[in-house]
Structures are given as C-alpha cells and as structure tokens.
Amino acid sequence: MISVALVEDDIALRDRVLLPSLRRAGFDVRPMALAAELREHLSHEAVDIAVLDVGLPDGDGFSLSKHCREARPDMGIVMLTGRRDTDDVVRGLNDADAYLTKPVSVDVLVATLGSVARRLGRLVAPPPAEPWRLVGSQWALRSPAGVRIGLTATERTFLTVLFDRVDETVPRDDLVQAMTDNVHDYDPHRLDSLLHRLRRKIAAATDERFPLNPVHGNGYMLVATDT
C-alpha cells in the first residue's frame, strides 16, 4: 500500500474530504498539520509520497518540499495549494513531481498520486471492495458500485433474513417463517420465484453479480465477499 503524508492545516479539508477519500482509494494516509511533523517523521521513517500545502503555520511548503527532496530523494512530492501564479508553480516544480491548485477534485488528486507512484515504481493497491448493502430505511439494495435497487416489502423481508446471517446457509424453512405467519399453506417454490424476479431486477439495474447462492437441498447463502 502506498504511504502518503498529507500535510494540510485546514482541518475540515484534510479530515473530512481528503483523508477519507484517499483512504477509500487505497492509500495509507498519515495526516499532519505542521511542517515540523513531516520533518520529524522523515528523520526515522520514509513515506512514498508527500502532499504539501504551501501556507503552513510553521513554514512554507516550498522549503518543506526542498527538505523532503534532500532528506528522501526517492520520495514523491505533490504540491496542493491555492497559489496559482506562474512563478509559484515554477518554484514548486523545482522539487515537486506535481503541482495542484485548490479547490482540487479528489479524483484528480487520486489520479495524480497514482501517476507519481507509477513513475516511482510503486504499486498502487486497488481500493477495498465495497459489499452489497441492504438500506432498510430506503427499502433498497445498494450494489458495490453504488447502484440503488428499490425493493418490495416481500423482497426486503427475504433479504433482511439473509443479510442478518451472511456467510451462513439459511434453511428454506427459516425463510418461509419470515415470509408468512401461515407456514403450512405457503408454497416453498414461491421462494424460487421470488429469487428469480429479484435477480432479474438486479440484472436490469447493474451488471454486478449479487452473491446469493442456492445450497442444494437446504436453502440459500449470501456471501460477504464474492470471489
């Protein structure tokens, strides 16, 4: 996993926007607010890439970038600042690998870090896979890609039992008991029809595979991580 020192004293920007987004993208991020924090860190431990603001409380990002280049010549450096003047950009690129101006798109920052990492010969880990989720308050199923699939009351009841027992074989009898109060008059084959309709609904909304598997002669299993 690529390690990133994120040196930014704007706490809201750093902790609410950049930090969670970069971690979701697969980076190991160490948040810092001061130039001194990064200098201290680099004195005993390397990072793959540093993202540096220019206007820091205890110094400027240009000097910090120069220090990083001298202390760790093989690390990547990305400047992230509100300064747009050509002179500032040129000055920043004397030591940095990339110069981005605020406000920056998180997607652009992620792509820039990936590009710098590749140039340095580092491998960027893929972001962790999101699981399928049942959003009960919205009567919806949400796919790993974020596709929302609306559910009927019957479908939601059926899926609630399975999501409550992920990676377990759920017997058909348990599902029937959840679906009706009159289990003796309930045709178990209705479960197969329900699952067929649900799969068609999911397939119409997304090409992502829903990891619900029949267990022959027993019931169904919802798998947490589909491989």
Contacts in CASP RR format, 6 or more apart in sequence:
PFRMAT RR
TARGET T0000
AUTHOR 0000-0000-0000
METHOD contacts of the structure
MODEL  1
MISVALVEDDIALRDRVLLPSLRRAGFDVRPMALAAELREHLSHEAVDIA
VLDVGLPDGDGFSLSKHCREARPDMGIVMLTGRRDTDDVVRGLNDADAYL
TKPVSVDVLVATLGSVARRLGRLVAPPPAEPWRLVGSQWALRSPAGVRIG
LTATERTFLTVLFDRVDETVPRDDLVQAMTDNVHDYDPHRLDSLLHRLRR
KIAAATDERFPLNPVHGNGYMLVATDT
1 26 0 8 1.000
1 27 0 8 1.000
1 28 0 8 1.000
1 125 0 8 1.000
2 26 0 8 1.000
2 27 0 8 1.000
2 28 0 8 1.000
2 48 0 8 1.000
2 49 0 8 1.000
2 113 0 8 1.000
2 114 0 8 1.000
2 117 0 8 1.000
2 122 0 8 1.000
2 123 0 8 1.000
2 124 0 8 1.000
2 125 0 8 1.000
3 27 0 8 1.000
3 28 0 8 1.000
3 29 0 8 1.000
3 30 0 8 1.000
3 46 0 8 1.000
3 47 0 8 1.000
3 48 0 8 1.000
3 49 0 8 1.000
4 22 0 8 1.000
4 27 0 8 1.000
4 28 0 8 1.000
4 29 0 8 1.000
4 30 0 8 1.000
4 47 0 8 1.000
4 48 0 8 1.000
4 49 0 8 1.000
4 50 0 8 1.000
4 51 0 8 1.000
4 113 0 8 1.000
5 30 0 8 1.000
5 32 0 8 1.000
5 38 0 8 1.000
5 41 0 8 1.000
5 47 0 8 1.000
5 49 0 8 1.000
5 50 0 8 1.000
5 51 0 8 1.000
6 14 0 8 1.000
6 18 0 8 1.000
6 19 0 8 1.000
6 22 0 8 1.000
6 29 0 8 1.000
6 30 0 8 1.000
6 31 0 8 1.000
6 32 0 8 1.000
6 51 0 8 1.000
7 32 0 8 1.000
7 33 0 8 1.000
7 34 0 8 1.000
7 35 0 8 1.000
7 37 0 8 1.000
7 38 0 8 1.000
7 50 0 8 1.000
7 51 0 8 1.000
7 52 0 8 1.000
7 53 0 8 1.000
7 56 0 8 1.000
7 61 0 8 1.000
7 64 0 8 1.000
8 14 0 8 1.000
8 18 0 8 1.000
8 31 0 8 1.000
8 32 0 8 1.000
8 33 0 8 1.000
8 51 0 8 1.000
8 53 0 8 1.000
8 80 0 8 1.000
9 33 0 8 1.000
9 34 0 8 1.000
9 53 0 8 1.000
9 55 0 8 1.000
9 56 0 8 1.000
9 57 0 8 1.000
10 53 0 8 1.000
11 33 0 8 1.000
14 31 0 8 1.000
14 33 0 8 1.000
15 31 0 8 1.000
17 106 0 8 1.000
18 29 0 8 1.000
18 51 0 8 1.000
18 106 0 8 1.000
18 109 0 8 1.000
19 29 0 8 1.000
19 31 0 8 1.000
21 106 0 8 1.000
21 109 0 8 1.000
21 110 0 8 1.000
22 29 0 8 1.000
22 106 0 8 1.000
22 109 0 8 1.000
22 110 0 8 1.000
22 113 0 8 1.000
23 29 0 8 1.000
24 127 0 8 1.000
24 128 0 8 1.000
25 110 0 8 1.000
25 113 0 8 1.000
25 127 0 8 1.000
26 124 0 8 1.000
26 125 0 8 1.000
26 126 0 8 1.000
26 127 0 8 1.000
26 128 0 8 1.000
27 113 0 8 1.000
27 124 0 8 1.000
30 41 0 8 1.000
30 47 0 8 1.000
32 38 0 8 1.000
32 41 0 8 1.000
33 56 0 8 1.000
33 57 0 8 1.000
34 56 0 8 1.000
34 57 0 8 1.000
34 58 0 8 1.000
35 56 0 8 1.000
35 58 0 8 1.000
35 59 0 8 1.000
35 60 0 8 1.000
35 61 0 8 1.000
35 63 0 8 1.000
35 64 0 8 1.000
36 58 0 8 1.000
38 50 0 8 1.000
38 52 0 8 1.000
38 64 0 8 1.000
38 68 0 8 1.000
39 64 0 8 1.000
39 67 0 8 1.000
39 71 0 8 1.000
41 47 0 8 1.000
42 67 0 8 1.000
42 68 0 8 1.000
42 71 0 8 1.000
42 72 0 8 1.000
43 71 0 8 1.000
46 72 0 8 1.000
46 75 0 8 1.000
47 72 0 8 1.000
47 75 0 8 1.000
48 75 0 8 1.000
48 76 0 8 1.000
48 117 0 8 1.000
48 120 0 8 1.000
48 122 0 8 1.000
49 75 0 8 1.000
49 76 0 8 1.000
49 77 0 8 1.000
49 78 0 8 1.000
49 113 0 8 1.000
49 116 0 8 1.000
49 117 0 8 1.000
49 120 0 8 1.000
50 65 0 8 1.000
50 68 0 8 1.000
50 75 0 8 1.000
50 76 0 8 1.000
50 77 0 8 1.000
50 78 0 8 1.000
51 78 0 8 1.000
51 80 0 8 1.000
51 109 0 8 1.000
51 113 0 8 1.000
52 61 0 8 1.000
52 64 0 8 1.000
52 65 0 8 1.000
52 68 0 8 1.000
52 77 0 8 1.000
52 78 0 8 1.000
52 79 0 8 1.000
52 80 0 8 1.000
52 81 0 8 1.000
52 96 0 8 1.000
53 61 0 8 1.000
53 80 0 8 1.000
53 81 0 8 1.000
54 60 0 8 1.000
54 61 0 8 1.000
54 62 0 8 1.000
54 79 0 8 1.000
54 81 0 8 1.000
54 82 0 8 1.000
54 83 0 8 1.000
54 88 0 8 1.000
55 61 0 8 1.000
55 81 0 8 1.000
56 64 0 8 1.000
61 79 0 8 1.000
61 81 0 8 1.000
62 91 0 8 1.000
62 92 0 8 1.000
62 95 0 8 1.000
65 77 0 8 1.000
65 79 0 8 1.000
65 92 0 8 1.000
65 94 0 8 1.000
65 95 0 8 1.000
65 96 0 8 1.000
66 94 0 8 1.000
66 95 0 8 1.000
68 75 0 8 1.000
68 76 0 8 1.000
68 77 0 8 1.000
68 95 0 8 1.000
69 75 0 8 1.000
69 77 0 8 1.000
69 95 0 8 1.000
74 120 0 8 1.000
75 120 0 8 1.000
76 96 0 8 1.000
76 97 0 8 1.000
76 116 0 8 1.000
76 120 0 8 1.000
77 95 0 8 1.000
77 96 0 8 1.000
77 97 0 8 1.000
77 98 0 8 1.000
78 96 0 8 1.000
78 97 0 8 1.000
78 98 0 8 1.000
78 99 0 8 1.000
78 100 0 8 1.000
78 109 0 8 1.000
78 112 0 8 1.000
78 113 0 8 1.000
78 116 0 8 1.000
79 92 0 8 1.000
79 93 0 8 1.000
79 96 0 8 1.000
79 98 0 8 1.000
79 99 0 8 1.000
79 100 0 8 1.000
80 100 0 8 1.000
80 101 0 8 1.000
80 102 0 8 1.000
80 104 0 8 1.000
80 109 0 8 1.000
81 88 0 8 1.000
81 99 0 8 1.000
81 100 0 8 1.000
81 101 0 8 1.000
81 102 0 8 1.000
82 101 0 8 1.000
82 102 0 8 1.000
83 89 0 8 1.000
83 101 0 8 1.000
84 101 0 8 1.000
89 99 0 8 1.000
92 99 0 8 1.000
93 99 0 8 1.000
97 116 0 8 1.000
97 119 0 8 1.000
98 112 0 8 1.000
98 115 0 8 1.000
98 116 0 8 1.000
100 108 0 8 1.000
100 109 0 8 1.000
100 112 0 8 1.000
113 124 0 8 1.000
114 124 0 8 1.000
117 123 0 8 1.000
117 124 0 8 1.000
118 124 0 8 1.000
129 144 0 8 1.000
129 225 0 8 1.000
130 144 0 8 1.000
130 145 0 8 1.000
130 146 0 8 1.000
131 144 0 8 1.000
131 224 0 8 1.000
131 225 0 8 1.000
132 141 0 8 1.000
132 142 0 8 1.000
132 143 0 8 1.000
132 144 0 8 1.000
132 210 0 8 1.000
132 211 0 8 1.000
133 141 0 8 1.000
133 142 0 8 1.000
134 140 0 8 1.000
134 141 0 8 1.000
134 142 0 8 1.000
134 156 0 8 1.000
134 159 0 8 1.000
134 160 0 8 1.000
134 163 0 8 1.000
135 141 0 8 1.000
135 142 0 8 1.000
135 148 0 8 1.000
136 156 0 8 1.000
136 160 0 8 1.000
138 148 0 8 1.000
138 150 0 8 1.000
139 150 0 8 1.000
139 151 0 8 1.000
139 153 0 8 1.000
139 156 0 8 1.000
140 148 0 8 1.000
140 149 0 8 1.000
140 150 0 8 1.000
140 151 0 8 1.000
141 148 0 8 1.000
141 149 0 8 1.000
141 150 0 8 1.000
141 151 0 8 1.000
141 159 0 8 1.000
141 202 0 8 1.000
141 210 0 8 1.000
142 148 0 8 1.000
142 149 0 8 1.000
143 149 0 8 1.000
143 202 0 8 1.000
143 205 0 8 1.000
143 206 0 8 1.000
143 208 0 8 1.000
143 210 0 8 1.000
144 208 0 8 1.000
145 206 0 8 1.000
145 208 0 8 1.000
147 205 0 8 1.000
147 206 0 8 1.000
147 208 0 8 1.000
149 201 0 8 1.000
149 202 0 8 1.000
149 205 0 8 1.000
149 206 0 8 1.000
150 201 0 8 1.000
151 159 0 8 1.000
154 179 0 8 1.000
154 194 0 8 1.000
155 194 0 8 1.000
155 198 0 8 1.000
155 201 0 8 1.000
157 178 0 8 1.000
157 179 0 8 1.000
158 175 0 8 1.000
158 178 0 8 1.000
158 179 0 8 1.000
158 191 0 8 1.000
158 194 0 8 1.000
158 195 0 8 1.000
158 198 0 8 1.000
159 198 0 8 1.000
160 178 0 8 1.000
161 170 0 8 1.000
161 174 0 8 1.000
161 175 0 8 1.000
161 178 0 8 1.000
162 170 0 8 1.000
162 175 0 8 1.000
162 212 0 8 1.000
162 220 0 8 1.000
162 222 0 8 1.000
163 222 0 8 1.000
165 222 0 8 1.000
166 222 0 8 1.000
166 223 0 8 1.000
166 224 0 8 1.000
167 221 0 8 1.000
167 222 0 8 1.000
167 223 0 8 1.000
167 224 0 8 1.000
168 221 0 8 1.000
169 215 0 8 1.000
169 218 0 8 1.000
169 219 0 8 1.000
169 220 0 8 1.000
169 221 0 8 1.000
170 219 0 8 1.000
170 220 0 8 1.000
170 221 0 8 1.000
170 222 0 8 1.000
171 218 0 8 1.000
171 219 0 8 1.000
172 188 0 8 1.000
172 191 0 8 1.000
172 218 0 8 1.000
172 219 0 8 1.000
172 220 0 8 1.000
173 183 0 8 1.000
175 191 0 8 1.000
175 219 0 8 1.000
175 220 0 8 1.000
176 183 0 8 1.000
176 186 0 8 1.000
176 188 0 8 1.000
176 191 0 8 1.000
177 183 0 8 1.000
179 186 0 8 1.000
179 190 0 8 1.000
179 191 0 8 1.000
180 186 0 8 1.000
195 212 0 8 1.000
195 214 0 8 1.000
195 220 0 8 1.000
198 210 0 8 1.000
199 210 0 8 1.000
202 208 0 8 1.000
202 210 0 8 1.000
209 226 0 8 1.000
211 222 0 8 1.000
211 223 0 8 1.000
211 224 0 8 1.000
211 225 0 8 1.000
211 226 0 8 1.000
212 220 0 8 1.000
212 221 0 8 1.000
212 222 0 8 1.000
212 223 0 8 1.000
213 220 0 8 1.000
213 221 0 8 1.000
213 222 0 8 1.000
213 223 0 8 1.000
214 220 0 8 1.000
215 221 0 8 1.000
END
